[in-house]
């Protein structure tokens, strides 16, 4: 585990020795790091943390190794293609296209949660159960040759297929107001009767002809999605387009929070955020981390004003030794230096 001084990542309310079985309630929040201001001050009356070393003593040497990234915004390294990410309170899930699912955090090395067999396809999306704190279940979407599959995964157990849809080469998955919702190809369906037990049956179509859906990003009862159409990359609802990028022909994950939408643009090597009001765009998109980490693909909100992104640089890009990575991106635009 690498040293984490001045980490631009997760301010974990539970101490670094907390176990995964503890409740996962506290959100990710950024601490000071390159390109950002100082971390918020402690509340009045809060104890002053002890110094890490005594005056005059040398600082401990920084950890080194093939999977140690010098950028403090990077919280996981040496992953396979990190195509999808999802917040878990103080931790997060990273789904690799090859089927691995890992738990990542700022204060520990990645932990293997489980694995699905994508067969001749690939994993495209990951989402924790709405009752993850109790049932510890994770859902994944597998696309490619053969039926599109929703797989349910419990730690230490074999995955189980809970739904099959028509074949598609892209898609997304989320729980929208606790209802399992799947985008496959150009269509979005939901399974309102699915309770997490048995198979998901009787899907309801809530959107068609939406381009090549890349990810779903819910906000309460509302659903947004990232897609690629003949007009370019776009972020939209099943009913209307919020913003289109005519010069972009690739899109990754998306993230929705109150007043802000975000989309990963892998070929442009950046994440764009769009301010919204009443579901409509307000102003021009703002670019985050452009050119810093390569192909940013997976994307999720992990705290107020904080995004988590996953890279896919091993897929035809120019990977650095620590790729692929999970990276914290504050929506104010902080992050590390440009990649070399």
C-alpha positions in Angstrom: 0.0 0.0 0.0 1.4 3.3 -1.0 1.8 6.4 1.2 -1.1 8.8 1.0 0.1 12.3 2.2 -1.8 15.2 0.7 -4.1 12.7 -1.0 -6.5 14.1 -3.6 -9.0 11.4 -3.0 -11.3 10.1 -0.3 -11.6 11.6 3.1 -12.8 8.5 4.9 -14.8 9.0 8.1 -13.9 5.6 9.3 -10.2 5.1 10.2 -7.8 3.4 7.8 -8.1 0.1 9.7 -11.8 -0.2 9.1 -13.0 -3.4 7.6 -15.1 -3.8 4.5 -17.9 -5.3 6.6 -18.4 -1.9 8.4 -21.3 0.2 7.1 -20.5 2.1 3.9 -22.3 5.4 4.4 -19.8 8.3 4.2 -19.2 9.8 0.8 -15.9 10.4 -0.9 -14.7 14.0 -0.4 -11.5 15.6 -1.8 -8.5 16.6 0.3 -5.9 19.0 -0.8 -3.8 18.0 -3.8 -2.2 19.4 -7.0 -4.3 21.9 -8.7 -6.7 22.4 -5.7 -6.9 24.7 -2.7 -6.4 23.6 0.8 -8.8 21.1 2.4 -11.7 22.5 4.4 -10.8 23.5 8.0 -11.7 21.2 10.9 -14.9 22.2 12.7 -14.6 24.4 15.8 -13.5 22.4 18.7 -12.2 19.5 16.7 -8.9 18.1 17.9 -5.8 18.9 16.0 -4.4 15.8 14.3 -0.9 14.7 15.6 2.0 15.5 13.3 3.3 12.7 11.1 6.8 13.3 12.2 8.7 15.3 14.9 10.3 18.6 14.0 13.7 18.0 12.5 13.0 14.3 11.6 13.2 13.4 7.9 10.0 12.5 6.2 9.6 8.7 5.4 10.6 7.9 1.9 7.9 7.6 -0.7 6.9 4.1 -1.7 8.1 2.9 -5.0 7.2 0.0 -7.3 5.8 -0.9 -10.7 2.2 -0.2 -9.5 2.9 2.9 -7.5 1.6 6.1 -9.2 3.0 9.4 -8.1 -0.2 11.2 -8.8 -2.2 11.5 -5.5 -5.5 11.5 -7.4 -4.9 7.9 -8.5 -6.4 5.5 -6.0 -5.9 2.2 -7.9 -3.4 1.0 -10.4 -2.4 -2.0 -12.6 -6.1 -2.8 -13.4 -7.4 -4.4 -16.5 -9.6 -2.1 -18.7 -11.6 -0.1 -16.0 -14.7 0.2 -18.1 -17.2 0.9 -15.3 -17.1 2.3 -11.7 -19.7 2.8 -9.0 -19.6 4.5 -5.6 -19.8 2.5 -2.4 -19.8 5.2 0.3 -16.2 5.3 1.5 -15.1 2.8 -1.2 -15.9 2.1 -4.8 -16.4 -0.7 -7.3 -14.3 -1.0 -10.4 -15.5 -3.4 -13.2 -12.9 -4.6 -15.7 -13.9 -5.5 -19.2 -12.4 -9.0 -18.7 -14.8 -9.8 -15.8 -13.0 -8.8 -12.7 -14.7 -6.7 -10.0 -12.6 -4.9 -7.5 -13.2 -2.8 -4.4 -10.9 0.3 -4.4 -10.2 3.0 -1.8 -7.6 5.6 -1.0 -6.2 3.7 2.0 -5.8 0.2 0.7 -4.7 -1.9 -2.2 -7.6 -3.0 -4.6 -9.5 -6.1 -3.2 -10.9 -8.7 -5.5 -14.7 -8.8 -5.0 -15.5 -11.5 -7.6 -15.4 -12.3 -11.3 -17.9 -13.1 -14.1 -17.0 -14.9 -17.3 -17.8 -12.6 -20.2 -17.3 -15.5 -22.6 -16.8 -14.0 -26.0 -18.2 -10.6 -24.8 -17.1 -8.0 -22.3 -18.4 -6.4 -19.1 -19.9 -3.0 -19.9 -21.5 -1.8 -16.6 -21.6 -2.4 -12.8 -24.0 -1.3 -10.1 -24.3 -2.3 -6.4 -27.6 -3.6 -5.1 -29.9 -0.8 -3.6 -29.5 -2.9 -0.4 -25.8 -3.5 -0.7 -25.1 -2.6 2.9 -27.2 -5.7 3.8 -27.1 -8.1 0.9 -23.6 -7.4 -0.5 -24.8 -8.0 -4.1 -23.3 -6.5 -7.2 -24.9 -6.5 -10.7 -22.9 -6.5 -14.0 -23.9 -6.1 -17.6 -22.2 -8.3 -20.2 -22.5 -7.4 -23.8 -21.1 -8.9 -27.1 -21.8 -12.1 -29.0 -24.8 -13.9 -27.7 -27.5 -12.5 -25.4 -26.9 -9.4 -23.3 -26.7 -10.7 -19.7 -27.3 -9.2 -16.3 -25.2 -11.1 -13.8 -25.7 -11.0 -10.0 -22.5 -11.5 -8.1 -22.0 -12.2 -4.4 -18.5 -12.1 -2.8 -17.0 -15.6 -2.8 -19.9 -17.1 -4.9 -20.4 -17.9 -8.5 -22.3 -15.3 -10.6 -25.9 -16.0 -11.5 -27.7 -14.7 -14.6 -30.8 -12.9 -13.7 -31.8 -11.5 -17.1 -31.1 -11.9 -20.8 -31.9 -9.4 -23.5 -31.2 -9.2 -27.2 -27.5 -9.2 -28.3 -25.9 -5.7 -28.2 -22.3 -4.4 -28.3 -22.8 -1.7 -25.7 -25.1 -0.8 -22.8 -25.5 0.4 -19.3 -27.1 -0.7 -16.0 -28.4 1.1 -12.9 -31.0 1.0 -10.2 -33.4 3.9 -10.8 -35.5 4.5 -7.7 -34.5 0.9 -6.7 -35.7 -0.6 -10.0 -33.3 -2.6 -12.1 -32.9 -0.7 -15.4 -30.8 -1.8 -18.4 -29.7 -0.1 -21.6 -28.8 -2.6 -24.3 -27.9 -1.4 -27.8 -30.4 1.5 -28.5 -33.1 0.5 -26.0 -33.7 1.0 -22.3 -35.9 -1.4 -20.3 -36.7 -1.8 -16.6 -37.8 -4.7 -14.4 -40.3 -3.3 -11.9 -41.1 -6.6 -10.4 -37.5 -7.7 -9.7 -36.7 -7.9 -6.0 -33.2 -9.4 -6.2 -34.5 -13.0 -5.9 -34.7 -15.3 -8.8 -34.9 -14.1 -12.4 -35.9 -10.6 -13.6 -38.9 -11.0 -15.8 -41.4 -8.9 -17.8 -39.2 -6.0 -18.9 -40.9 -2.7 -19.7 -39.5 -0.6 -22.5 -38.9 3.0 -21.5 -36.9 4.2 -24.5 -36.0 3.2 -28.0 -33.8 4.4 -30.9 -31.4 6.1 -28.5 -28.2 5.4 -30.4 -25.5 3.2 -29.0 -26.0 3.4 -25.3 -22.8 3.5 -23.3 -23.9 4.0 -19.7 -26.9 4.9 -17.4 -26.7 7.5 -14.7 -29.7 7.9 -12.4 -30.5 10.9 -10.2 -33.3 9.9 -7.9 -36.3 9.0 -10.0 -34.7 10.5 -13.1 -32.6 8.6 -15.6 -29.8 10.1 -17.8 -27.6 8.1 -20.2 -24.6 8.6 -22.4 -24.8 7.4 -26.0 -23.3 7.8 -29.4 -25.6 8.7 -32.4 -25.0 9.7 -36.0 -24.8 13.3 -34.6 -22.0 12.4 -32.2 -21.6 11.6 -28.5 -24.6 12.8 -26.3 -26.0 12.9 -22.9 -29.7 12.6 -22.7 -32.8 11.2 -21.0 -35.0 8.6 -22.7 -37.2 11.5 -23.9 -34.8 14.3 -24.9 -31.2 15.3 -25.6 -29.4 17.5 -23.1 -26.2 18.0 -25.0 -24.4 16.7 -28.1 -20.7 16.6 -29.0 -20.7 16.6 -32.8 -16.9 16.2 -32.9 -16.8 13.1 -30.7 -17.6 9.6 -31.8 -16.9 7.8 -28.5 -18.5 8.1 -25.1 -18.0 6.3 -21.9 -19.7 6.5 -18.5 -21.9 9.3 -17.3 -22.6 10.8 -13.9 -25.6 12.8 -12.6 -25.8 15.1 -9.6 -28.0 18.0 -8.7 -27.4 20.7 -11.3 -24.6 18.9 -13.1 -24.2 16.1 -15.6 -20.8 14.6 -16.6 -19.8 12.3 -19.5 -16.5 10.5 -20.2 -15.1 11.1 -23.7 -12.4 8.4 -24.1 -11.0 9.4 -27.5 -10.8 13.1 -26.3 -9.1 11.9 -23.1 -11.3 14.0 -20.9 -14.5 14.2 -18.9 -16.9 17.0 -19.7 -19.4 18.5 -17.2 -22.6 20.3 -18.1 -24.4 22.6 -15.7 -28.2 22.0 -15.8 -31.4 23.7 -14.7 -34.7 21.9 -15.0 -33.1 19.1 -16.9 -31.8 21.4 -19.6 -28.2 22.5 -20.3 -27.1 25.9 -19.0 -23.9 27.1 -20.6 -21.1 25.4 -22.3 -19.5 22.1 -21.1 -16.4 22.3 -18.9 -13.5 19.9 -19.5 -11.8 18.0 -16.7 -8.4 16.3 -16.7 -8.0 16.7 -20.4 -4.9 14.7 -21.5 -3.9 13.8 -18.0 -4.8 10.2 -17.7 -5.4 9.0 -21.2 -8.7 7.3 -22.1 -11.2 8.1 -19.3 -14.1 5.6 -19.7 -15.8 4.5 -16.5 -17.4 7.3 -14.5 -19.5 7.7 -11.4 -20.4 10.3 -8.7 -18.7 9.3 -5.4 -19.3 12.4 -3.3 -20.5 16.0 -3.5 -18.6 17.6 -6.3 -16.3 14.5 -6.7 -16.2 12.0 -9.6 -14.4 8.7 -9.9 -13.1 7.7 -13.4 -11.6 4.5 -14.8 -9.1 4.4 -17.6 -8.9 2.0 -20.6 -5.5 2.8 -21.9 -4.5 -0.8 -22.5 -7.0 -0.9 -25.3 -5.1 0.6 -28.2 -4.0 3.8 -26.4 -0.5 4.6 -24.9 -0.6 3.1 -21.5 1.8 4.2 -18.7 3.3 1.6 -16.4 0.6 2.0 -13.8 -2.4 1.6 -16.2 -5.1 1.0 -16.1 -6.2 3.2 -13.2 -9.0 4.6 -11.0 -8.7 8.3 -10.6 -10.5 10.9 -8.4 -11.7 14.0 -10.4 -13.0 16.9 -8.4 -15.5 18.8 -10.6 -13.6 22.0 -9.9 -11.0 20.6 -12.3 -8.2 19.5 -10.1 -6.0 16.5 -10.7 -2.5 15.6 -11.5 -0.1 16.8 -14.2 -0.4 15.9 -17.8 0.7 12.3 -18.6 4.1 11.7 -20.1 
